[in-house]
Amino acid sequence: MLACRRGKVGSANEDHSCDTVLSFKARLHGTACLNDAVHAHRAKLAHFQETKHESALFLWCKAQALSAVCAKLGLECIVYMGCEDMRRQSLNVLRIRGLGGKVIPVTKGSCALKDTINEAMRDLVSNLDTTYHLVSSAIGCHLFPTTARDFRRVIGNETKEQLKALAGRLPDTLVACVGGGSNAIGIFHPFSMNKSVRLVGAEAAGNGVDTSRHSATMSAGAPGVFHGAKTYLLQDKKGQVMETHSIAAGLNYPGVGPEHSWLKSTGRAEYHAVTDAQALEGFRSLAELESIVPSLEESHAVYQAMLRRESNQQLQPESHSSNSEDDSKLWKGALGVCTLSEVDNILCEALDGSLSCQPDNSLAKAGHEPGSQEMDTQPCTPENRSSQPSAFQGSPRTRITGRTIRLGLCEWANFIDEDATFVDKSAAIADIMSPRVGKVIAGMYPRRMGKTTFLQTLANFLDIVGDMPRSQREKHFRQCALYELHPKFFEENFAKYPVIMLDFKTSCPKSFDDVPSCLRKSVLAATSKYTELLCNLLDDVDSGYKHLGLDKDIIKRKQRQIKEFIDDVSYVMGSRDAQTTHLSAISGIIPDLMKVLYTIFGRRSVLIVDEYDAPFMSALCHVEDAKEQANIQQTYSEFLCESLKNNKHLHSGILVGVFDVRGIGLGSGLNNVDSYMAHSGFVETQPTENPFQHAFGFTIHDVWGLINDYVDNQWPYRVTTTGLELGRFKRDLLVGCIQHFDGYRIGQVHHVFNPHAILCLIRGLRSIKSLADVDYSRYSFWTETGSMKVVEAIKASSAHDLSRYCEYLSSSFLRQSEYRQHQGPLAEHMSLDFIDDAAVGSIGSQEQPQFPPDVDKETREELADICMVRSGDTFHDMQSLGREPLQASTIMRLLYQAGYIVPIAKDRVGIPNSEVHRALEQFYERVAAQLKISTSLLESIHEEMGIYKCDLQRFSRSLHSCMVSIPGLGEDTSERFYQTILSSYLFPATRSGYAIHNEAMMENGRADTLLFPAPGHLRFGTTPMSYYIFELKRYDGKTTPTSSKRTTVANRRKVAKYVFELAMQAQAQIYERYYPTLAEKARTCDLVHVVGVSFWMNRFCMIATKRKREESADGAISWPAVRYEGSVEIEATVEYEQLGDRLEDAENGILREVVVGGHLVVLTI
């Protein structure tokens, strides 16, 4: 075994503090393997007096030990070994045979460990009278796991004795490799009752758990029966055992010992997967630093232990029984080399990073993509245990640490232990704990925004007793942004408060009978840390808690109070029956604990409640009886009130959730809470600063830093990509993330990304060769996490209002998205070959441009009022959630709180990004199906725009309403900007199967805008299929007088004539340059609309000609012009005087529609 220490090993009177103990398998020259064989044989010798041979499964050195014992006792020894293992371990096979053992090659199946066990068992059942089956791994049915564990327990016993002698205490963590599990269970078992010792198993991840080539049973397996025992097992959907892979043959097993399964299911031990590349990394580091050559199996544990070490901590040998010569032979078998010099060459290559940094071309040739490797494939050196720092300099408020993206982590200590990617939001702690903020605050923000991770960070910063020793926590926090930005606050608040953290999301009642058990579970989990501390203080005041600064005399005087509290906790723990009589006892636990902690530490407590709204919303979704629903909500409200209201031992309370439940039970009692929603601090009517605005979500700087770090250091294809291509790849990734995952707002912070979506996207890049392989449209990382159960429970009562709201939101988002493709800071940088830090800073500092407000002002303002202002009238309606249909206004309020709708301006809300837009469409289709109305989200918008039914009059009116509402259009507005407005306005047509091309290549130039049916086009009844071509012109206004004279009749007539003539020129240009190509492109359509458009400030003129497809008998296609209604015949040209404008009778800015000479003329006069 080997101990990881701080500093060097010194004399016996020096401090031998021990963090992590690694378990190594003993070699043949040691005792453990030999004892396995001798003791097992003696235990059964009396029963097998006539044993002719022994059928056994052994790994290399263990098989050698068995053959030695059998030779000594005159017994026949048969060893089953996979043919592949025999090749790799040819020297060990020679040793076994030299000792008289018989090695039988196994050629069935994968020729790996499970297949050798199968053959040995077949031998056993065929020769029960003369065979003893000796299994040295802790697998199979009883009593094999027990026998292996008890004989291997000598490892743990010796470890315990040596550590007591050297360090004077037990270790913090034990780490062992796990295949079948004998090595790990041998060291785990003696420590299993010592709950202060963390048990960590390292299993083989092969090429990655997300591939099919691994042996990570605990990480990817499911319960099943294998080799006579119920255990975790790698199996397919039909229950068939899957093939496994690992560079270490001893871990290449699809199951695990049943006792390990029990340790995992009870939470006593944890198991992590280590890839082949990481195991080689662990081998190289140990060999380089300690001159110890571990086996491939042990290298998995070495790497796992390395993740727990601090970056400046050095591995120091405690004691080991390693035989370098024998280990080198193991490497000979594993790597196919014959001399120690060749082993050295392999090590040199590994140290240069060639084994772990560059993609393996041989694997690619064999059909394995380098993207199938685990993400963290960069070399790990003593000086660089975390990822190599990117050149990116991001926001001063955040830091990005860690080198491996792990999804699902929220415990602060786990990020450090596993060197997982962590975006530091610690600077927000100073905002939340500011004296300007109320004593009890509540934040309501969408799910998957990193709320739990931040709360864990907050708790570990403030807590006197954290998840890690104080010195380690302080070291890590001094590297965070909080220390740099708020050093005085850091010194005054670090590790100064008892912190109690309640989590309601994992124990939500579905009936009132569930309330006591759910509350008990949450309370006991929140108080267990301090309960254990108090129990230890009662047993021994001096027991290792001196570093907490406790007063020994105070503890002795308060022993009675402490004992009473522990008795109360014991009573609650023993109350398994869910009776309401126990609710008062449960509710009193946290206030009583705060009182006890105040007497011990002299500090008031901080109470953190994660997902505080979960029980309230669970009652709404699952309980049909209104009275029972109210009882659940009242119980949780009273529980929170007892801890958070009028509690003199409370320093501050922090509640975080998703939905605003103040009006459905919480607000009636807990009325001392300052509540903050996403828009708090953003709207002008609420100037109060939002203390949570920097705590949740990723900023654009965070996303850019994550992209840089991964692409520069971990992307498998980076070594074959040029620098320019890498720059473009990173640029396009950032643009894609902004378009698909940006758009949330918290307080005054814009450009807020959903962390879960970003981490999922970056983690998936390991299998992406180029940007063309990134299909954002199929990614729904956030909306498909199963966290939107409340939204899924919604039933609607008003079809009309719901359709109106959803149609407005969808069409506004589509127009907004297209508009931002051409306008704003992001569009300005999309044409560059790469984006640097300055460009990211520029994009992040500016608001995304907003498409001009839509024509439906009434719906826009109504939605903003519902989401950001009006809330009281929705609380009563929410009581029927899950039972009765809800009003459309309540549904919008719930969608707003869930994150489907976000604030954009003080009078405007919208959809944040493409991912949520797809989810909203799916939501509407489900509700629309329930209401038996059209599931087309944009049908009424299509009708209103008119273009879908070839009604250009209606389209022009709609466009006019849009144009007059756009501020800032002047004489210097470019033609390209008008084109952007037109294409953005048309963009919702793409949801009905139309396609839009700007600057479309034609035979004699580029047409400004084409709108034509694409595959999937939706016809409206008998509406003909139409092809539209728009050509744009801009009037520069040079001949117009000063603004004071512009509204005169004479000037209005002059401007109208100029704009009209420009529109005629635009239409003539279409016929001159593009018409032959256009006629060919539109062959499958019924109509072609030739539209010339001219713009001046907020005014425009549109001249449209309609042509109908006719096919002659010989198949020739022609496009004769057809008249618009009201015209007798088609004229080739139209003069302005034919319009009969009568401007003296018209209001300024009114839209005039005239059909002249068969042409439609629409003009703002």
Disulfide bonds with the S-S distance in Angstrom:
none
